[in-house]
Amino acid sequence: MTTTGGSEFTDARPCRKDRAGTRLLLTLVRRIRAGRLTLILPDGEQHTVIGSAPGPHAELSVHRMRMLRRLLTGGALGFAEAYMDGDSDSEDITALLALAAQNQTTLAGVLRGKFVSRACARLFHLLRPNTRRGARRNIAAHYDLGNDFYQAWLDPTMTYSAAVFAHPGQDLARAQEEKYRRMAGIADIRPEHHVLEIGCGWGGFAEFAAREIGCRVTGVTISEAQHDYARRRLADAGLDGRTEVALRDYRNLEGRYDRIVSIEMVEAVGEAWWPTFFQRLHDLLKPGGRVALQAITIADEVFPSYRRNTDFIQRYIFPGGMLPCPTALHDHAGAAGLRMEGAAAYGLDYAETLHRWQQAFERAWPGIAKMGFDERFRRMWRYYLAYCETGFREGRIDLYQIAFSRHSTTTGTQPQRDTGE
């Protein structure tokens, strides 16, 4: 065993295949300073790197050396694509991504990738803007995979957003209802209120609010699959008299509401449309009304780099999406005439939610495969859930529940002109 660059490095046996690629790969993994990585090459040869600082223990199996080329050219996105295509694997992909996150500083150069690859990914992202027509396509790409698909692994509330756990080990469905309860609480929803929910999903919050509080709820979505499911759900629950679900873009809404709730919808709006989104919240809210917003955010210090590039989530999971940073949320809300009244962070609750989703997804996979989804799709979703869990656990992203009040009767900034249909 020798010490190289602050890491202990052990070779199980000498390299034989693809010596140049192997040497380069070993040079890269020697940059690890926290945690432990076991690298398994295509011929079974094993190497272990032990960082000088504590951290996750992870394993990376390289099945095809083209993984290295994809990593060097495409950076973190190229590595994700190599994983999706089976060029590499790991017994615990979450631990591997956590190891990479904790060594971000020393691995930043390689994880950034080449300029041409970054530019191509960025162009692809920019070609999927959230105009009215584009937003329908982008949302359909993810949420219209089929209600049966989501029903196979989500909890019985059919909630696809972070739960809030009142205590460790709480049942996921109960934790989702706890999230709904807290959102209703910060919005100060009362039985006499008419509540607008922008991005109503499969109707979980609408059912909770109408049943538990007795208020009237209008939910809107642009996913046809969610719209049809939510309408049936609320009718079956006997709540169709107090609820309405409309297939409508938030930009096309009219009227005024006592309260507005939006749960993890702002991330799908797109940066160019944030002024419009917050202006619509203001204009749709009655004077003295309140908004409850649940939003995934990216750290302020990471945001400038993030917004210039396209990550795995934007490329493969949520086309057109963009995480706001806390400062952007505050500034855009203020510019629209909304005042922040309070906020609470639940990043680790989201990490636990994602961990449970991943377990449920794997258990449900035999049935999901029969729906026509292939192995590459499975690996993409496995990577997606692990990628997000790691982001929350490592503090790169967070989850906030934020209350706003309408403190102005002005029209604020002018909404951006939508040239799409």
N, C-alpha and C positions, 0 to 999 in steps of 0.2 A: 504494500500500500504506500502510495506517495501523496504528498500534498501539493496541489497545483492551484495557484490563484485564490487561496483561501478555502479551497474545497478539498476534501479527501476523495481520491479517485482510485477505484479498483477495477482491474481488468480480469475477467474470468478466464479468458484465453486470448491468444493473439488474433488480430484481424486477418481474414483471408479473402473475403469477397468485397469487391468494389472499394478498394483501399482508400482512394481519394475521397469518395463520398463519406465513408466511415470516419476518416480522420476529421473531415470538416464537421460532421455531426457531433463527434466527441468534443471538438473544440467549442462548439456552441453550448453543449450541456455543461461543460466545465464552468460556464459563467454563473451557474446556480450558487447562490450564497445562503439561501434559507431552505431548509427541508432536505429531502432525500429523493433521488430519482433512480429507478432501475430501468435501464435502457436495454431492450431486447431486439437484436438485429434480425434480418430475414433468415439467416442461417442458424438462428438460435443462440448466437454469441451474446453474452450478457456483460454489461458494465454498470457500475453503481457510482453515483456521485452523491457525496454527503456534504451539504453546506456547513459552513461554520456557525450558522444561526439555526435555532429550532424552526420547524415548519412542517408542512404536510409530507407524508410519505406517499409517493405515487409511482406508477409503472407505465412505461410507454413501449408498446410493441410495434416495431416497424415491419410491415409485411412487404412493402415495395419501396425501394429507395427513391422513387419519384416523389414521395412525401417530402423529402428534403428540398427538392427543386420547387415544389409548390409553396413550401414554407419560406424559402429565400425570396421568391418572386412576389408571392401574395401576402406574406406576413401572417398575422393572426387569422385573416379570412382564408388564406390559402391552406393553413393548417386545418381549419374547420372543414374545408372542402375535401382535403385528403382523408380526414376521419370519416366523413359522410360516404366516401367512395371505397372505404375499407383499406386504404393504403396504410393506415395505422390503427391501433386500438389501445384500449386501456381497461383494466379490470374495474377501475373506479375513475370515470372521466371527470367527475366533480373534484376529486382530489388532485388530478392532474392539472385542471384549470386553476385550482386554488394555488398550486405550486407555481404556476406561471405568473399568477397575479402577485404573489409575494416576492417574485424575482423580477418584477416589471422593470425596475431601474436598469438592471444589467442586461435584460433581454430586449429592451425597448427597440434597439436598432433592427434586430431580426424580425420582431413582431410587427414592425411598421411596414415592412415589405418595400418593393420597388415603386418608384413614382408612377410608372406606366400602369402597373396593376392597380394602384390606388386611384389613378385618374379614370380608368375604365370602370371600376366599381362605382365611383362617384357619379360618372355620367349615367350609368344604368339607373342609379337611384334618382337622379334629377329628371329622368325621362318618365318617372311615375309620380307626377305631382298630384296633390289632393284637390284638384278642381272637382266640381260636382260629379262629373263623369268619372274622373280618375279615382276619386274616393270610393265610388261604388265598386270599381274594379279591384282596388287595393283591399278593401274590406272583404269582398267575396273571396279573394285568394286565400284568406285565412279562416274567416268565420263560416264560410259556406262549404267547408270540407264535409259537412253533414252533421245533423243533430245526433245521429247514431254514434258517430265517431266520438264526439265530446261526451255523450251520455255514458260511453263505455268506461271512462276513467275519472270524470269529475264526480264530486260528491252529490248526494241527492238533491241539493238545492240548485244544481246546474249553474254554479257560480264560477266564472273564469276571471277572478281577480283575487287579490290578497285577502286572506282571512286575518282576523285579529284574535289571538289566543288569550282568553281570560286567565288561563293557568296552563302549565306544561301538560302535554298529553291530552288536551281537550279534543273531543271529536271534531273533525273538520267541518261538518255541517253546522254544528253548534257555534264553531268559531266564525263561520261565515255570517251567521245570524248576529253574532256579537259585532262584527264589522258593520252590518246594516244598522244595528241599534246605535252605534256610536256616530255613524253618519247622520242618522235622523236626529240625534241629540245635538250635534254641533250646528245643524241647520235649524234647530228649534221647531221641528215640524209638529203641528197640532191638528186635531181632528177636523177643524174647519178650513184647513188650508188646501189649496190646489197646488200640487207639486209637479214640476216638470223634471223628468229624468232624461238627460241627453246621453245616449248610448246605453240603452236599457238591457242589453244582453238578452238572456233567455227569460227575463221577467222576475228574477229573484228579489230584487229590492222592491219593485212595484208590489209584488205579492206581500212581502213583509210589511211595508208601510200601510197598505190598504187594510190588511188583516189586523195588525197589531195596534196601529194608531187610529185607523178609521178615516184617514184623509182620502182625498181624490188624487189619483196619479195619472199623468199622461206621460207615456214613455215613447221615445223615438229611437229608431235604428235605421241603418241603410243596408242591413243584412237581411235578405229575404228569408233565409233559414231561421234566423233568430226571431224575426217578426212573426212568422207563422207559429213557431213553437210557443212564444210568449202569449199570443192571443188565445191559443188553446189552453195553455196552463191556467191563465187567469179566469177563463170561462169555466173550466173544470173545478176551480177553487170557489166558484160562485161569487167572484169579485168583478165580473165584467161591468156591473153597474157603477162601480167606483173607479174603474181603470179603463184606459184606452191605450192601445199600442198603434203607432203610426209608422209607416215606412217613409221616412222623411229626413232630409238633410237638415242639420241644425241651422244652416244658413237660410232655409226657407220657412222657418217658424215665424208665427205671428202671435199676437196677444201678450198678456201679462200674467205672471204667476206669482203666488205668494212665496214659494220656495223653489230652488233649483238644485238638483243633485246630479253629479256627473262622476262616475266611478271608472277611473283608468281609461278615459276616452281622449283626454287632451294629448296623450302620447301619439295618437293616430292622426292628429290634426295636421301636423307638418309646420315647420317653423314659419314659413311664409304666411300662414293663416292664423297664427296666434293672436295678432291684433283683432282680427275678425271674430275669432272665437270668444275672446273676453268681452268684446263690444256687444256681441249677441247676448252673453250672460247678463250684462248690464241692462240692455234694452228690453229683454224679456222678463226682467224682475220688477215687481211692483216697488215703489218707494218704501223703504224700510224693510224690504225683504232680505233674505239671506241665501247664500250659495254654499253648498258643501261639495268640495272637490277632493277626490282621492286621486293622487297622481304619483307616478314613478318619476323620480328626478335623477339627474346625473350631477355629480359634484361640481360646484362652481369652477374649481381649479382644473378640472378635466374638460369642461365644456368647450373651450376654444378649439382644442385639438379634435374633439369628437365631432363637432359641427362641420369641420372641414373634410371629414372622411366618411366612409360608409362601412359600417360594421356588419357582422354576421346576421344580426337581428334584422337590420334594414334590408339586407340583400335577400334573405331566404324566408323570414318569418313574417315581418310586418312591413311590406313595401309602402314607401311614402311616409313612414313613421319617423319621429324625432323626439327624444327625451328632452324636456326642458330642464334647466338648472333652477334651483330655488330663487336666485336673483331674477331670472327671466320671468318666472311666475309672478313674483311680487311686482316687478316693473310693468308688465303688460296689464295686470289687473288694475294697478293704480292708474295707468294711463286711460283705462276704460271707465274709471269712476267707481271702482270697487275697492273697499278697504279691508285689509286682512284683519280678522278678529281673533285668530288663534290657529295654532297648528300643532299636530302631534306626529311623531315619526314612528313607523312600524316596519323598518327594513328587515329586522330579524324575523318578524312574523311572516313576511313574504318569503324569506329563505326557507322557513319551515313549511309553508304552503307548497312551494315548489318541490321540496324534498318529498312530500307526500304525493304530489301529482306524479312525480317521476316513478315512484314505487307503484302507484296505481296504473300508470301507463304500461309499465313492464308486465304487470300481472294480466292486464287486459289485452296484451299484444296478440295472442293467438286469435282472438275474436276480431281485432282490428285488421289483422292481415287478411281475414276472409272478406273484408269489405273492399279489398282491392289495393290496399296500400303495400308498397314493396319495402325491402330491407333498407334501401337508401333513405326512404321516408322515416323509417324507424330510427335510424342512426341520426338523422337530422333533428328529430324531435328529442331524442336522448341528449344530444349536444345542446340544443336550445334550452331545455329545462336545467341542465347542469350549468350552463353558461350564465343563466340568470341567477340561479341560486348562489353561485360563486360571487357574482357582482354584489349581491346584497350582503353576503357574509363578510366580504372584504371591504365594504364601505364605498365602493366605486359608485354604486347607485343606492337610492333610498326610497322609501315610500312615505308620503305625507297625506294626512287628512287635514284639509285647510278650510276654515270658515271665512267667508267674505260677506260684507254687507254693502248694500248700495247706498253710497253717501253723496251722490251727485245726480242731478236731473239733466246734465248736459249730455250731448251725444258723443262726447269724447273724440277719439281718433276716427277717421273715416275708414270703414272696412275696405279691405283690398278688393279690387275689381276681379271678379271671377270670369275668365274668358272661356272656361269649359262649360259644357252643358250640365 
